[in-house]
Amino acid sequence: MDGACLELIHRVPGANPQLDALEERALIRQAQRGDRGAFEQLVRKYEGSVLRLALQVVRSEEEAKDLYQESFLKIYRALGRFRFESRFSTWVYRVVMNVCLDHLRRAGTRREVQAPAPAAGSDPEPVEFFQTVAEERPELDPERALQGKEVGRRIRAALARLSPRERLVFELKHYQGMKLRAIGEYCGTSEQTVKNCLFRATQKLRAELKEIV
Amino acid sequence: MNCQVVQENLTFYLYDELGAEERAAVEAHLGACTTCARAAAELRRLRALLDQRALPEPSPELLVRCRQALEEALDREAASWRALVRSWFVVPPGVSALRVTTALTILLLGFSLGWTLRPRAGSPATPAGRAESAPWVGADLANLRISGISQVAPDPQTGAVRITMDAERQVTLEGSLDDPRIREVMLYAANRYNNPGIRRDTLEVLRDQGDNPTVREALLYALRYDANAGVRLEAVEAVQGIAWDPDVREALLGALRTDDNPGVRAAVVNVLIEHADDEMLPVLEELASTDRSPYVRMKCARAARERAQN
């Protein structure tokens, strides 16, 4: 898991995945004594994967920014209670997972399947979120773009029909390549529960997408 | 393994979550059972389909916005009642909450005892009377941020205490960018201050001063060396407005060749195509086929085509 996370973080500008365990421990102690600079260095280490996950589970950069802020504020407030009994990364991701799960529960599925609101003055046709961020610009091949847009819409709708926990487990397993045991640690649940979630999620996606598989 | 068990384990088999023994058993079954092999093939197609969903990449601008918002929230947090309470009741790591509670209880008992035994009205006043306020040496404490206390020295004879603190005072400078003091601070902030949000804001202000050689150097420095992609992106925008010369061209081409952020490289191409300079053509042509990002490759190819046509 850490390898996957480091790889993800590394692609985010300004991220600092290079802290070793001793440095991190020292920073945590400094941050617990109220050193904001130390806390910010810890944020730099984890912000890449936090923001990436936030962008996966929400539909807009503004919402992702809110999740980022809520996660790190919770970590900041609770840091004094961290006792080095688990790995710091596990503790951090557990907070982040809870924030993401709460968000998904609040958002509910109804809102997830809705098209994003178009910006003022823009084309009223909904734009696929992942099409707007893809580097392969669709104007190169309009037919492929159209097909991709439809596939993207179906995938997003299918993912939106998963329960919040199934959705999160699936995102972490399929798109971030984490091991089930790590996901279990981060979600504060057993590996078996996570396994069941992944199985149910796959079955649901299979049923939802069978026409285009 | 029978078909039911295999099909229940196919998901974990394909996601590499089975132990070696189970994995071998599933593979052996798939080699012999066409129904299960078909189910496995269908799951593989589902995975490939789901892979078509591109993962959103956090943009440098978003990261800068997130950091700024968090910093502001932390500032608010530091000034809130929560921080005050935490500073009173912080339990250092390694100290059990029970011990802290016991200590607080003893303290409370001591206070109660002291209150009960306090001198009543009519009892003689202490000779010292009310404690005098000590004068602050140096200045008043308005707007002073205390970052550390290096010495607390009591004087047993006078009862005074000397406290030596590391502190900083908030200062606001206001003036035109022509004012050398203002410009000096801005140049410091643009290239050396550790907050990328401030560096970015500073570059945004300085971009109108690109005619000044020192500002120009600061913009090119940020473009070449700033650690934060959002700041480098702002530097690219700022460089767009300054007079074109070989230095500017080399800084931009250098960023196009070496910047690790595709958003910055794409922005550089946007600036380059504004200028009729044939020196950039070979670089654009080369990167049209070698850049790591398909989008930057496409932009370079388009820019090279346009440059060659003009």
Boltz contact constraints between the chains, C-beta under 6 A:
constraints:
  - contact:
      token1: [A, 12]
      token2: [B, 58]
      max_distance: 6.0
  - contact:
      token1: [A, 13]
      token2: [B, 60]
      max_distance: 6.0
  - contact:
      token1: [A, 13]
      token2: [B, 229]
      max_distance: 6.0
  - contact:
      token1: [A, 13]
      token2: [B, 261]
      max_distance: 6.0
  - contact:
      token1: [A, 14]
      token2: [B, 228]
      max_distance: 6.0
  - contact:
      token1: [A, 51]
      token2: [B, 58]
      max_distance: 6.0
  - contact:
      token1: [A, 52]
      token2: [B, 58]
      max_distance: 6.0
  - contact:
      token1: [A, 55]
      token2: [B, 56]
      max_distance: 6.0
  - contact:
      token1: [A, 61]
      token2: [B, 62]
      max_distance: 6.0
  - contact:
      token1: [A, 65]
      token2: [B, 65]
      max_distance: 6.0
  - contact:
      token1: [A, 65]
      token2: [B, 66]
      max_distance: 6.0
  - contact:
      token1: [A, 65]
      token2: [B, 69]
      max_distance: 6.0
  - contact:
      token1: [A, 68]
      token2: [B, 66]
      max_distance: 6.0
  - contact:
      token1: [A, 69]
      token2: [B, 69]
      max_distance: 6.0
  - contact:
      token1: [A, 69]
      token2: [B, 70]
      max_distance: 6.0
  - contact:
      token1: [A, 69]
      token2: [B, 73]
      max_distance: 6.0
  - contact:
      token1: [A, 72]
      token2: [B, 70]
      max_distance: 6.0
  - contact:
      token1: [A, 73]
      token2: [B, 73]
      max_distance: 6.0
  - contact:
      token1: [A, 80]
      token2: [B, 90]
      max_distance: 6.0
  - contact:
      token1: [A, 83]
      token2: [B, 93]
      max_distance: 6.0
  - contact:
      token1: [A, 130]
      token2: [B, 53]
      max_distance: 6.0
  - contact:
      token1: [A, 130]
      token2: [B, 54]
      max_distance: 6.0
  - contact:
      token1: [A, 133]
      token2: [B, 56]
      max_distance: 6.0
  - contact:
      token1: [A, 134]
      token2: [B, 54]
      max_distance: 6.0
  - contact:
      token1: [A, 135]
      token2: [B, 293]
      max_distance: 6.0
  - contact:
      token1: [A, 135]
      token2: [B, 294]
      max_distance: 6.0
  - contact:
      token1: [A, 135]
      token2: [B, 295]
      max_distance: 6.0
  - contact:
      token1: [A, 136]
      token2: [B, 294]
      max_distance: 6.0
  - contact:
      token1: [A, 151]
      token2: [B, 52]
      max_distance: 6.0
  - contact:
      token1: [A, 155]
      token2: [B, 53]
      max_distance: 6.0
  - contact:
      token1: [A, 175]
      token2: [B, 55]
      max_distance: 6.0
  - contact:
      token1: [A, 180]
      token2: [B, 17]
      max_distance: 6.0
  - contact:
      token1: [A, 199]
      token2: [B, 11]
      max_distance: 6.0
  - contact:
      token1: [A, 202]
      token2: [B, 11]
      max_distance: 6.0
  - contact:
      token1: [A, 206]
      token2: [B, 46]
      max_distance: 6.0
  - contact:
      token1: [A, 213]
      token2: [B, 45]
      max_distance: 6.0
  - contact:
      token1: [A, 213]
      token2: [B, 46]
      max_distance: 6.0
  - contact:
      token1: [A, 213]
      token2: [B, 49]
      max_distance: 6.0
